[in-house]
Amino acid sequence: MDATIFSLYDLGTLIKRVFSLNFQDKIWVKAEIASCKVVRGIAYLDLIEKEEGQSDKVIAQQSAVIWQSTLQKLNGKLSEPITGFLENGREILVLVQIDFNVRYGLKLVIDDIDPAYTLGKLFQQRQELEKLIFNEKLHEPNKLIPLAPVIQKIAILSNEQAAGYQDFVHQLTENAMNYAFSLTLYPISLQGTLVEETVLIQLAEILKANNAFDVVLILRGGGSKLDLSGFDSIKICRAISSFPIKIITGIGHEVDETLSDIVAGISLKTPTAVAEYLLYHNQTFEASIQQMVLIINDNARYKVQQSKLKLLRCQHELSLRPMRVIDRTNTKLQNIQQYLPNLINNRLKKEEVKLSFLQRLIDLVTISSTLKRGFSITQILPGNKPLNDNIMPNMEVETIWEKGSFKSIIIDK
């Protein structure tokens, strides 16, 4: 065997010498955090790199450490606690000293972190996701869902210990109008990798309540852009977009806007702004009801007033009507009294003419007037019976005419 044989220790010493010669200075390394834990003030990390285009294929992996003194220094440098910054899945740019220990192997000792690199990566990812949101029109559906006229039953995605949630509850429940609300908290993680998972789980739980809520709120107080980045999840955005209940977000500060804000039905700047909005919404409804009450009262008063005026007119009319009837009756009686004699005289004259006509008719049909016209009357004797079919020969009859009469004997029929 011609190959040189090294003991394990000698090999380790050789490798350490190679590293010491080639990596005397610290170098910047970009990687993704696979895991991180802090034990007794020391942060232990697993850093990985994934193949581009293959999000799950790891092509490199290395352990790293941040000593306690460095951790304290970074806490003062960053705008947030370093433990919150070192989230699983986050891309970081770190200044490392390569350390090789013969017994424990290779390790990267992190001396500094460039937060601008991480923010830039997050911004780039956010820009791509925001473009995807508008391409898929995820920002429209939840905005089209109408709010209930009165909001009382509220589902809240937040954390009970969060200051933003506590401020919201205080402002909403201690309102001057004494509005009552039913609040149901669905706890979620407010930062880190668990944001997406907990939000999706709790939205699914709200759906199981079968439309028991008027509105769903997602509340988180202020924080850095890194703190709020969990709400830039495309899965959360799709869940909000397709949710059948109106969702209102109050995430971060005045200048913050997450992707969840973009797709929410209503986006407000802070949890307290959400409380103010809900109170204003209910107050607007109450004001509209009060306005309707005023209109109804005004209409009722107008109707009553009109009815009273009508009754007064009727009363006045009724008080005048008997006198008018009496006046009309008196006028009628006077007219009758004035024209009655003439009417009677006219009627008498008409009756006289009628009587005279009837008298002439009577005179025309009397026996004497008939005889005067040249007629005669023959009667059977005795008894002066009128002639009919019962005459017999030898009967005695009497014939009367204007000048006198004569008797005859019936010779033959």
Secondary structure by P-SEA (a helix, b strand, c coil): cccccccaaaaaaaaaaaaaacccbbbbbbbbbccccccccbbbbbbbcccccccccccccbbbbbcaaaaaaaaaacccccccccccccccccbbbbbbbccccbbbbbccccaaaaaaaaaaaaaaaaaaaaaaccccccccccccccccbbbbccccccaaaaaaaaaaaacccbbbbbbbbbcccccccaaaaaaaaaaaaaaaacccccbbbbbbcccccccccccccaaaaaaaaacccbbbbbccccccccccccccccccccaaaaaaaaaaaaaaaaaaaaaaaaaaaaaaaaaaaaaaaaaaaaaaaaaaaaaaaaaaaaaaaaaaaaaaaaaaaaaaaaaaaaaaaaaaaaaaacaaaaaaabbbbbbcccccccccccccccbbbbbbccccbbbbbbccc
